[in-house]
């Protein structure tokens, strides 16, 4: 019974990682022309302020509410963070295994391109998460508050 649960968990993690990889790739292919400078919490706040034509007072109030939301979300994640970290490590193992299996299907030139694609994807993910390269599930990044 325990072994079956383990296999089911590994399958779900594999499906999660595969879905994330496919979603990430589709996002890059479809939305590849977006301006890289307009990403992240600060860029979102700036864009919100500009597009909504917020007054300085409104902007300060919105910023305060967003920071309060961030603190609340961090508090929600705190009790489950160790479990999420463990899952992230297992997901990384599944991802690495899948990557190795895919590489075995490719010729050397394709393998090199795949490695570069993966490195670029991890770099982009780390930038979005404030330097986190562990492949953690989405959540409030440490550091600056999210939008």
N, C-alpha and C positions, 0 to 999 in steps of 0.2 A: 504494500500500500504506500509506504513512504517513498519507495523507489519510483512508483508511478507519479506521485506528486512532484518529485524532483524532475522527472522527464517533462511533465506538463509545464513546470515553471521554466525550464530551459527552452521549451518550444515557444512559450509566450514571450520570453525575453528575446529569442531569435526573431520572432515575428515583429516585436517592437523595434528592434534594431534595424531589421530589414525595411520596415515601413518608414522609419526615420530616415534611413539612407535614401530610399526612393523619393520621399517627400523633399528632402534636401536637394537631391539632384534635379527633380522637377522644378523646384523653386529657382535654382540657378539657371536652368535652361530657359524657363519662361520669363523670369524676372531679372535676367542677367544684366540688363541695361540700366538698372537703378543706380542712382548716385550713392556711392558707398559712404559719403560723408553724412548723409541724412539717416543714419541708423543710431539706435541706442536711445536711452532715456532722455538725455539732454537734447538730442536732436528732435525727439518727439515733442518734448515740452516746448521747444522753440517753434516748431512747426505749428503746434496747437495755438500758441500765443499769436503767431502771425496770421494764420488762417482764420482764427476767431476774432482777430483784432482786439485782443484783451488789453484792458488798461493795466498799468503797473499794479494797481491794487488787486484787480481780478487775478492777475498772474501770480502775485504773492499768495493769494488765498488758494488758488488751484495747486500751486507748489506745496503749500502746507498740507492740503488734503492728500495729495499724492504721497508725500513723505509719511504721513500718518498711516495710509494704506500699506505702504511698504513695511513699516514697523509691525503692523498687525499680521501681514503675510509671513514675515520672518518668524514671528512668534508661533504661528500655526505650523510652520515647517520644523521648528526646533525639536519637538519630541520624536519626529519620525526621520530626522536627518540621518542617524546611523543606519537605519534600514535602507534608505535611499542610496546611501553611499555603497552599501554592500551590493545592492541590486546593480548599481552603476558599474561596479567592478566585474560582476558576472556578465553584464551586458557587453562590456569591453572584451571579455574572453570570447563570447559568442561572435562578436563582430570580427575579432582577429581571426578566429577560425574560419568564418565565412570568407573573409578577404583571402586567406591562404587557399581555400578551395577554389575560389574564382580565379586566382592567379595561375593555378595549375591548368586551367582551361585555355590560357592565353599564350601567345608567342612572346618572346623576350621584349619586343618593342611595345606590345600591348601591356605587358606587365609593368614596364617602366612608366607608361602613361597612367596606368591605374594607380600606381604608388604616388605619382605626382598629384593626381586628382584627390586621392585620399588625404594626402598631406595638406593640400589647399583647403579641403573641406574641414579638416580638424583645426587649421589655423583660423578660418572664418568663424567656426563655432567657439573657439577660445576667445576670439575678439568680442563676440557677442556676449559671452559669459564672463568677461572681465579677466581673462587669462586662465580659466578653468579648462584643462584638457583631459579631465578624467571621464568625459562623456556622461556627466551627471544628467539626470532628467531635468526638464525645464523647471525652473523655480526662481525665486528671487535671488539674483546674484548678490554675492557679498559686495560691499562697497556702495557705489552710488545707487540711490533709489530708482526703481523702474518708473516708467511712465505712469 
